[in-house]
Each structure stands twice: as C-alpha cells, then as structure tokens.
Amino acid sequence: MRIALAALSAVLVVAPGCRKKPEIGLDITLPREVVPQTVWFEIGAFKDGRCAAVKPLLMDGVPEGATTRVAFRRDAPESPRVGDLPRGQYAFGAVARAEDCGVLATGCEEVDIGDTDTVTIALDATESPSGACGVGSSCQAARCVPANDNADPSVGANCSLELLGAGPLANPVGGGGTLVSAPAIEVTPSGFVIVYREIDPNGASARVTVLPIDPAGGALDPSRPLLKGRCANSDETDGVGLIMNGADGQLLLARAACGAKPGLELLKFTTTPQVTIDPSFVSSDSATAQKLELSGAHVASARSAGAVLAFTEDGAARIATVVAGKGVDAPSGSFGHGTGATGAWAAASDRVLAVLSAGPGGLVPVGDAGAEAGAGGEPEEGASLRLVMVPVATPLDQFNAQTAQPRAPISFPGEWGAIAARGARVIVLSDGGGPGRSVTYRAFDLDKTSPSETSGFSVEGTGKVTTGDVVMQADRAYFAVLKPGSVSLHVYANASTTPTPLREVIFSKQPRIPAVGNVRDGRIAVAANDARVAVAWTSAKVLNNNDSTGGYAVFACTQ
C-alpha cells in the first residue's frame, strides 16, 4: 500500500522564455512500510535523461551529473524549492533515505516540463537498504559526509580539505548586464553565511542576498530584501562588509549617488540558520563625498573598542566606527594613501587593529613619528600597498594619512590586497611580486616595521591572479585566490611563526564544485572555524546572459 504525504510536497520553478516563472507541484508517494524509517528525500532532475538509465543508479542515492538536485527532511516545515529548470524532457529520480542515509525506496519518472502542472514520482521499496554511511561519516542533507566528531580521523584531520559540499549562489536577479558585488562570508553558530549585492540595470531592481550554509555545505533558503535608492545607472560592483556576533549580523554597503547623496548603509539580520532581516536600512549619508566604495575581501571587523569599516571616499582611504542601529559614524580617520586610493581593508584581533590601502607609489607624508614612509618597507614602483598596525583599542580619530599618525605606514608594491589578523600577527595577501609567484604574502607583527616573512605561491593555469582573500584561524592561514577560469584554496600551517604550505585545492579538478570556467573578473572570500573552511566567489562584476552568479564550497579542516 502506498501513502502520499503532504510534507513531501515540493515546488519546481520552470524558466520559460518570459520573465515570469511558473511553479509546478512535485509530489512523492511512498510504500507505507518505509514511511516510519524515512528521514531524508533526495531528488535529481536529469535533462534529456531516461529512467531506464537513471533508476539502477539510485540504489546509492542520486548520482552525480543531475541538472539540479535537492535534499530535504521528511518533516521539513516548509515545501522545498527544487530550483529553476528550462523547459524540456527530464528524468526525475527520487530516493527515500533513512537517518544513516541508507536507501529505503527509489523511483523515477520521465516528464516533459512545460506540458504538465504536477510531477508525481512513485517510489518502490528496496529489498534491503544500501548506501548507508560508514564508520567516521554521518548523513547530512542526504549525503554521507565526515562525522562531526573532530577527534575522528576522517573529519578533516590535519586539514585534509575533504570536500563536504558545494553549490551555486542564488540565481541572478536579472539577465545580462546584472551588476554583482564582491561576496563576503563569515562563520556563524550554524555554519556560514554568504552575502552579496546585485543590481539589474534593465529593470532597476536591486537586492542583497543573505545565504546561510550548513556545516555539511548545504545551502538553505536565501533571504533577498530589496535595496532602495538605486537606479539603472547605479554602478555598484564594489564589495560588501560583514560583521558577525554569534548569530547576529551587520551587513554594510556603499550606495552610489543615484539622484541623491551617496551613503554607507547598515542592514542587521540574524541567522539561526534561517535568516531574519531587520526591515530598516540605516543610512549614513555623506554631505560632501561624490563616491564611496568598499573593496572586495575583508573591509569590516569587530573589536572590543567598537566595530570598524574601511572604505574609500573620493580617492582617500578612510576608517570609521560601525554602531549597531545607528550606522557608520564617528570617530573616524584617514590612513595610508591620502589621495588616489583604489582600495581599503581592515582586520582586528584581541591585540591589533590593522588597516591596508592600495594606491599609487611614491613617498608618504611623515609627521613627528619619524622616518621616511615605509620604514622597513620596499621600494615603490607603480602601485603600492600601505599597512598601518596599532594596538586594538587605538581611537579612530587618531588616524591621519597626511601626518602619518598614529604610525607611519609600512609600504610595499602591490595593486590589490587582503588582510587578516590574529593575536599580534597580521598577514597581507597581494598580487605576485617574485619569480614563480602568482601571489605574494607578507607576515607582520605589531610594533615591527618590517615583515617577518615574505613569500608566495603559484596558481595553476594561465593568466594573472586578479583578487584574493585571507583569514587566520588557530595557527593556520587560509588563502583563497581567483583568476579568469580558476579558483583555488591554499592552506598554510604555523601562521603565527613561519607560514608553511600544508594543503591546496584546485576547484576545477573537483567535479562536485560548480564549474569555474566562466569566472572572469569575479571576486572571492574565505572564512574558517576550527573544523571547516568555506570559500565563496562570484563569476563577474557584470554578468552575461548565460553566467551563473557564482558558487561556494565547504571543506573539512581540523587540527
């Protein structure tokens, strides 16, 4: 006897030629005898597939290669969304799994999407469950992944970088010409959260996406609130700031002068892991600036003396205080490049506040503190990076780029940068500057004017690395870098002393990671906790008609 359960109802979104996307019901029927043991459902749609080929492969779950895949619990409170599918012929494979991922029932149905409003899949019980997770792994989102017991050697021991899960970012808000910001990603109590902004110049629609990711690499439903004050020519492809305090997040944006004053916006949200957005955007409008921008990678950081945001204002690198509920406020200051700044970044730890700016080379003005700009730095030819490190509680109104206060910057060559801080150690990542280097990193310590370590690494493939990000966790440094057609992650041990290469992952070699071949001038972000490291990237600043927004990947990495 079969039973159809309302909790199994799902929604399939079909993409026709027009902009409106009809929703088609997707229902599953189960043999009654397997209902009590069923915990997970897994569905895969195979374009131009045939059930004769798909169904035999379902004994161990939905195989790789599905056009789209979704997994959800039988007791899910809301109907899941399968995703966007172009019209056409599909084989829908469905699997019922037990708590240990053992396959209890399978079914397949061939459907011509466009000629039906309901897809019904009847599952047949298997003779005996198969595909259950083995010792050292657990069933999460209907897939076997390393167990959450960090003492288990299969859970990323010695930072194995075993891929736990990966997927695409949300579908673009518009078609060709959609503007995409750099992404930001941070750790939450329930995994990770990714944020980025999009503007559709065709319809002047602008949204910010807040996408929670679980520890197994599964994406939950994103929240995508509308942005106000944007117009079709709002040229906003810069970055976003993200500060997390447990489950509470603060998202920071720079708004272009779209018929009004430019401003720095603050949006609050919580993720538990479902996202709840505070409906009010707090805007700190500028009375004098013509252009405000946030760089890619880390631009905002929490600290005991008040959270900070680094940004550029009409070509000057600035730092200001972030006040929850009030926005970006005083005290504030300037640093590094007083004029011509092309980027600004910030990082803080329990001991150090570090700010970094990018801009033209040349000498930096000096005040009473002393020597020529870049004391202990390197000769500048062309673009340069300027780093200022101070005790973490230093008031922001002491920062003055013209007088080189509170300390003269350390200067070295570089077109772009990224920064991380932990304890008294600061690591700066930048474009390559030595033989065989695709990127360069420099390790600095508070109260020293020269790097304790300068090195780098090469990235497989042709072309130049155009952007990167770095984060430190425990005694490891995680570098994520991007160049056209390539995304990679590089992990170094002994980050607090002498960084030592440990592991690397080239994303194009991982079939479960969304294809990165269409990546052009997108941006990248990385975050890590004691057991996981996650990377998020976007494909381009301006999307073409067939571009994906970008993707993410989560890896296991324990001590």
N, C-alpha and C positions, 0 to 999 in steps of 0.2 A: 504494500500500500504506500502511496506517495502522499507527501504533505507539502503544501506551498505556504511559506511563512512570510508575513508582511515585512518582517525585519530584513528579509533578503532582497527587498526591492531596491533597485539601483537606478541611476539616471545616466543615460547615454546622450551626449551632446553631438549632434551631427552638423558638419560645416558645409552648407550649400554654397552656391555662388554668391548669394547676397550676404549682407552682414548679419541678419537675424539667424540664430542657430536654434533649430527645433530640438526639443528634448524627447527622447524615445525611452519608454519603460523597458527595463531589463529585469526579468523575473526568473528565479531558480526554483525548481521543485526537487525535493529530496525524498528518498525512501525513509519511511518513518523510523526504521530501526537504527539509522545512523544519526538522527537528529540529536539525541542527548550527548553524543560524543563530539559533535561538530562544534569547533571553536572559531575556525577561520574559513573564509571563502576567498578563492583566488580566481580571477577571470582574465583571460587573454584574448585579444582580437587579432586575427591574422589576415591581413589583406590578401585577397585572391587565394586564400588557403582552402583546403579540403579536409573535412573531418576524418576521412579515411587515413590521412597522413598525420593529423594532429592528435586524434584521440589515443593512439597507442603510446604517445609521448607523455600523456598526462599522469601516468602511474607514479611519477616522482614530482608532480606539480607542473604548472605551466612552464613550458620550455622557453629558453632564450629566443629572441627574434620576433616576439609579438609586436604588432604595430602599437598597441597600448596594453598595459597591464594594470590591474587594480587589485588590492587585497583589503579585506575588511572583516571585522569580527561579526559573528552571528548576532551578538547583542548590541551592535552599533546603534547609538541613539538616533543617528540621522542617516538618511539614504546617501550612500557614497556616489560620487560622480566618476564615471569611467573616463571621461575626457573627450576631446574633440576628435572626430573621425570624418574624413572626407567620404562622400557617397561612394558606394561600390559594393563588391561582393566580399564577404568576410566569413571566416570560420571562427565562431566563438567557442573557446574551450573553457570549461569551468571545473573547479576542483573544490571538494569539501575536505578540510583538514582537521585533525584532532589537535589537542593542546601541544603535542610534541611534533606537529607538522606531518604526522602520518596521514597518508591519503586514504580517506574513507569512501569517497564516491567521485566519479568523474562523468562528464557529459560534454557533448559538442553539438553545435547547431550551425548550419550554413544559412546565412541571411544576406539578402540584398538590401543594404542600408539605403533608404530612400523610398522603398516600396512597402514599408511596414511601420507601425507605430509602437510595436511591442516585440521584444526578442525574448522567447521563452526557451530555457535550457533545462531538459530533464536529466538528472544525474542518476547513474546506476551505481549501486554499492559494489565495492571491490571485494574480491574473495578474501583477501587479508590486507590490512593496512601496509603500505610501503612508503618509503621516503622519509621516515621519521628521523629526527635529528640524533646524531650520535653523541657519545661522551664528549664533553667540552664545548658543546654548542647548545643553543636554545632557539625556540621557534618564535620569531618576531616578524610581524607583518607577513605571515605565511611563508617565510623563508628561514632556513637554518643559518644562523649567524653565530660567531663565537659567543660563549656564555658571558654573563655579566660579572662572574666571579673573577676579579682581576688576579687572583692567585693561580688561576688555571692557565697553564702554559699556552693554551690555544687562543687566549684572549689578547692578542697583540703583544705577547711577551717580548721584551727587548725591542719594542716598537716595530712589530712585524709589518705594519701597514697593510694588513689584510683588509680588502675592500668589504665593507659591511653593507653599503647601499649607495645608490646614486640615482639621479633623475634630472629631468629638465626643470627650469624655472617655469613660472606660470606663463601661459600664452600671452603674446603681446596685446596691449590694449588697442592697437590699431594695425594697419597694414604697413606697406612700405613707407619709409620716412619716419617711423616712430623713433623718438629720441629716448635713449636709455642712459641712466646714470651709472656710475660705478656702484658695485654692490658693497654692502658691509655685512659681516657675520660675527656673532658673539655667542658665548656659552650661556645656557640657561639651566635651571634645575631639571628641566625635562628634555635636554638635548642641546639644540642650537636654534638660532633664529637668523634668517636672512632678510635684509631689507634693501630695496632699491626703488627708484622713481622712473616713471615713463610719461612721455607726453606725445600724443597723437596729433601732429600738425594738421592732418586732414579734417579732423572734427574738433580740434582744440580741447580734446579730452585729456585730462592729466590725473594720474593716480600714483599712489605709493603702495608698494606691495610689502606685506609683512608675512613671511613664510616660515612656519615652525617646522623643524626637522627632528625626528626622534633619534635616540642613540643608535638605532639599527640602520639609520639612513633613510627612513620612510618619511615622506612629506605629508603633512597634514593640510587641511584646507587653509588656503591663504586668506588674509584679510586685505582688501584693496580699496581703502577710502579715497574719495575724490579729493583733488587739490584745487584750491580756489586761487583766483588772481593770475591764472595763466592764459596765454593767448597763442594763436597759431605760430607766432614767431618767437615764442619763449625758448631761447636757445639754452636749454639746461641739460647739458650732458656731463656735468661735473659730478662730484661724489656726494655721499651722504655720511652723516655722523651717527654713531650708535653707541649708547652707554647703557649697560645693563647693571641692575642692582637686584640680584636674585631673579624673580620673575617679572620685575618692573623694568620697563624700557623707556628710554628717551631717544627719539629719532630727530635728527637735525638736518635741515635743508636750507639751501640758499635759493631765494626766489629772485628771478630776473625782474627788471623794471618794466613790467608789462602795463604801460599806461599809468603807472603809479611809482612809488618809491621801492627800490629793491629792499629785501629784508632777509633776516635769518629766522627760520621758523622752527618751532619745537612742537613735537607731537608725542604724547605719552600713550603707552599701551602696556598690557600685561599678557603673558603667555603661560598657560597652565596645563597642557600646552596649547589649548585653544586660545586664539588671540581675541582680546577685548580692547577696542580702540577708544581712547578718550575723544569724544566728538569735537572738541575745541582745539584748533591750532593756535598756538601763541606766537605772534609775530613781533620781532624786534626790528622795526623799520629804520632804515638809515636816512638821516636828513641830508647828508652830503655826498654819499658814495654813489657812483654810477654803476658799479659792478661788484657783486660779491660772489665768491666761488669757494667751494670745498673741493679738496683734492681727493683722488682715489686713495685706497688703503686707510690706515688709522688716522683720523683727524680729531677725534674726541676721546677723552679719558676721564674716568672717575679718580678722585683723590680726596684725602681727608680734609684738605683746605678748600674744597669746592671743585666740582667738575669743570673741565676746561674744553674749549673748542679752538682749533687753529683754522684760519681761513685767510684768503687774500681779499683785500679791499682796494680796488683801483690800482693793483700792482704792488701793494705793500703787504707783507706777511704780518698777521695780527693774531693775538691770543686774547680770549675773553672768557668770562665766567658763565657757566650754564646753571641757571636757577630753575628748578622744577616749578612749573606753574607760572613762571614769570618770563622765561625765555633767556636769550643771550644778553648778558647785562654787564655792567661794571662790577669790579675793576677789570680793566683791560690794558693791553700794551702792544708794542710792536717789537719785532725781533728779526735777526738775520738780514735779509735783503730789505732795505728801506724803500727801494723802488725797483720796478721791473721783476717782482717776484712772480714766478709761474706755478708755485706750489707751496703748501704749508701743511705740516703734520705735527702731531703731539702724542706723547706717551707718558704715563706716570706709573710709579711703583710706590712702595711704602717709604722709599728713601729719595727718589729722584724725580724731578719733572724735566722732561727733555722735549725741545721743540726743534724742528728742522724746516728750513726753507730752501727752495730752488730758485735760481735766477741767474743773472749774468755774472761773469767773473770780475776780477779787479779787487782793489783794496777795500776793506771795510772801515768805516769811520771808527775811531777809538776815543774813549774818554779817559778818565783818570786811571782806569784799571790797567792801562799799560801798553803792551807791545802791539806790533802790527797785527792786523786781522789775521786770524787763523794761526795764532801762535801754536806751533806744533802741527800745523796743517800742511797742506800740499800746494804747490804752485797751481794757480788757476789759469786755464786757457779755455775760453769759451764759457759754457755753462758751469755753474758751481752749486754746491750744497753747503749750507751753513748751519752748524749744530750748536745749540746752547743747552747746557746741562746745569741745573741748580738744585739745591735742596727742595724737597717736595712741597714744603709749606711757603715757599717764596711768594709774596704778593704779586699779582699780575701787573699792577700799576708800576712796578719797578722795571718792567721790560721796556727798553727804548732802543730801537735799532740805530738811531742817529748817534747816540752817545755810547753805544756798545755796552749797555747796562742790562741786567746786573753783572754779566760777564761778557768778555769779548767772545765772539763765536769762533768755533773751530771750522776751518774752511777747507774744502777739498773738491775735486772735479766731480761733476755728475749732472745729468739732465733731469732725472726723476729720482725720487727716493721713497722709502718706507722706514718706519721706526718702531722699535719695541723696547720696553724697559722692564727689568725685574731686579729687585734689590738695588745695588749700586751700578749694575751693568746695563748699558744701552747698546743696542745693535742697530746699525743703519744699513739698509739694503739699497743698492743703486745700480745703474746700468754698468756694463762691463768696462773695465779700465786697465786690463793687463793681458798678457799673452794667454790665449786659450780660455779667456773668461767671457761667458755670456753675461754674467752679473758679478758685482763686487759687493762684499760685505765688510764692514768695519766694526770691531768691538771696542767700545769706550767704557771708561769707568769714571764715576763722579769725582771731581776735583783733579782730574788729569787732563792735559791739553793735547795729548797725542793718543792715537788708537793703540790698544794693546795687541791688536791683531788686525791685519788687513789681508784678505784672501778673496776667493771667489770660486765659481764653478761654471762649467759649460753646460749648455742645454742642448739636447739632441735636436737635429734638424737644421734647416737653413733659415736665414732671416735673423733679425735682431730682436732681442727681448725688449718689449716696449713698456712693460709695467710689472710690478710685483708687490708682495706684501710679506711681512714677517711678524711672528708672535713668539714669545717665550713662555714656556710652561715647565715647572720643575727645573731641571737642568738641561733642557733641550730647546733648540731654536728650530722653528718651522718656517721654511721659505717657500712661498708659492709664487710661481712666475708664469708669465704669458707672453707669447709672441704669435704672429699670424700662423694659424693652423696647429698650434701646440699649447698645451697646458701641462705643468708638472709640479710636483711637490718634492722638496728636499729637506731631510731631517738631519740635524747635527746634534751630537751629544756634547757634554761639557761646555754648555753655553756660557757658564759663569767664569770659566777659566780660559782654556784654549779650545774653541769650537772644532769638533772632529766629525767628518762625514759619517753618517750611520745608515741611512736608507734613502731611496728615491723612488718615485713612481712617475712613469711617463703615461699620461692619461690615454693617449691614442693607442696604447698597447693593451688597454683594459676594455674588453668588449661590453662589459656591463655599464661602463661610464658613457653618458651621451656623447655622440660624436663631436669632436672639437675641430674638425677640418674646416668648418665655416667661420671659425674665430678670426676676426680681423683686428680691429683696434679696440676690442673689449677691455674690461678691467677685471681684477681678481682680488679676493680677500680670503684670509685664513684665520681660524680660531682653534683652540685646543684646550682640553681639560686633562685630567690625569689618566684617562682611558681612551679618549677619542681625539681625532683631529679632523676638521671639516674644511673643505675648500668650496668657494662659490665663485662663479665667473659669469661675465656677460659676453655675448658674441661680438657686439659692435656698439659704437656710440649712436649710430643711425642704422636702423635695421632695413634690410631689403625685404621684398615681399615673401621670400621663402626662408628667411632667417628664423632660427629659434632665439628666444630671449637670452638663453644661456643655460647653465646647469650647475649641479653641485655633486659632491662626493664625500662620503664619510668613511674613515679608516680606523682600524683598531691600533692603539699605541699605548702600551702600559710600560711600566718600569721593568 
